[in-house]
Amino acid sequence: MLIEDVTSRFGKTTSTLKRAMKEINEFLEPYYHLHMDGQSIITAVTYREYIGFLEHIPLNRYITTAEERIKDLSVALCLQDVVNKSEYYRKFNVSPTTLKNDNLALSAFLQANHLAVTAIHKQGSRLDGDEILLRIAICLTILKTVEIGEGHLLVPHKANEPINKSIATQFLRECAPEVRAAAALYEQRLSGKVSLGYNSKKYFLVYMSIALHRMRRGHAITHSDNLNFIQSLDFALLDNEHENRFLDLLISSLTYTWRPFDVYDPTLIKLVRHLCEYISPRLRAEIHNASPFFADVYRFIYSTIVQSKFNLYFDDKKLHEVQTRHALLYQAVSQATAPIAQYYQTTFSTVHLSTLVLILKKYELQNRVHSEYKKRIIIVTNSSESKVGYFKEVLKSHFHIDIVGCVNINELHTLGQTPFDLLITFTNKISSYLKYYQLDYIKVNFYLSRDDISLLGKHGLSRAKKKIPTEAFIQEIEGLDRQQLRALLEQKYPDFFI
């Protein structure tokens, strides 16, 4: 890593960086020490050593940020009735002024999650607010600090930084009985009905542990009239009707690897149909698998509505470029979801909209059919047909194209006789000729590289993975005898049958 990048990212001088490296090296074996080599920082540390390093850093040697301290404090406020902040802050090894200055960060956290802190005379502070929003806010704070171990039991994440280690330790200690109860509940009451994806399963176990812990201390969900805005699956995991109503919504909104059935809300069905009708013409493919397309979009919209209602947001850095990469479709999705968001009095975040764009792009890719227009290609080369024959098949293995001709450099005058979309060559000499004659062309390597494939894609060549619509194909071959069927397949579908 370049020294300049590190100093720029952390706003530190080189001398400060050297002192920090010296402190880090105290926790590493000599072979793995960090050292400067020219303009770079070098180390032999692997993931194993990194985990060992994190495990041995005491909290009083770790400089926490205000955001980190508030996260740790908020978990304590959730899991205890009253917390004396002055006493609690001693673990961070910071001054009373820092405690006072952190009030701004605490206020931001509370405001973002619609919560409040109440001062209890001579005791400390109490976390107040809507029980559902409180649990979810803390659940999201704990989520990245733990993983699922054997028997569905939650365990600390191996590579926890010191503050996350503190959060995980606190949660797993205070909620030890509830962590076991949540694992048993999943195994005995839920896993036989549905199979949650790993992250959703972890979310369920963390939420359930917090919920059981809060209920044991007298903090239960006391009403559910506002939870009847949409239909959900009925899991009946607990004895409390109001707790069950929210659990049903929450579990119904998570991601599954397997589920035997779906419950469709009549109102949402109509709204999602309108969305599909609005979006479909804006996709670069006709959707032939309409049923799974609708089901996928419906399930995601359902999850988004429920999660948005309860401030349940999962950030994903991989989605940050979707808005610019697929700008037109993103804009269309934003417009199409607006009536749904308005009806359910919620909002769709950038992450939600970007995820829906990727779902739509998935079906766009799935529905690239063989009958789509093929770009017409002419290869300009002096090579033998045996060599060019290989090059043609390589091109066709990557792209949905029609190679309409192969022209020698001395036959350029014949180009006007055959309509084409693109000239391709793989030699520098012919490239010079084509440039001299002011002909547009693409020069690639004979053995296509990734860069070549990317370049051809940018010039409008569609990828080769195309499909035949099932219903249309069945109709097309109906009533044909063996000889007629063979002739049809060889003439119309040579890319699929040999």
ABEGO torsion letter per residue (X at the ends): XBAAAAAAAAGBBAAAAAAAAAAAAAABBAAABBBBBEABBBBABBAAAAAAAAAABBAAABBBBAAAAAAAAAAAAAABABBBAAAAAAAAGBBAAAAAAAAAAAAAAAAAAGBBBBBBBGAEBBBBEBAAAAAAAAAAAAAAABBBBBGGBBBBBAABBAAAAAAAAAAAAAAAAAAAAAAAAAAAAAAAABBBBAAAAAAAAAAAAAAAAAAAAGBBBABAAAAAABBBBBAGABABAAAAAAAAAAAAABBBABBABBBBBAAAAAAAAAAAAAAAAABABBBABAAAAAAAAAAAAAAAAAAAAAGBBBBBAAAAAAAAABAAAAAAAAAAAAAAAAAAGBBBBAAAAAAAAAAAAAAAAAABBAABBBBBBBBBBABBAAAAAAAAAAAAAABBBBBABBBBAAAAAAAAABBBABBBBABAAAAAAAAAAGBBBBBBBABBBAAAAAAAAAAGBBBABBBBBAAAAAAAABGBBAAAAAAAAAAABAAABX
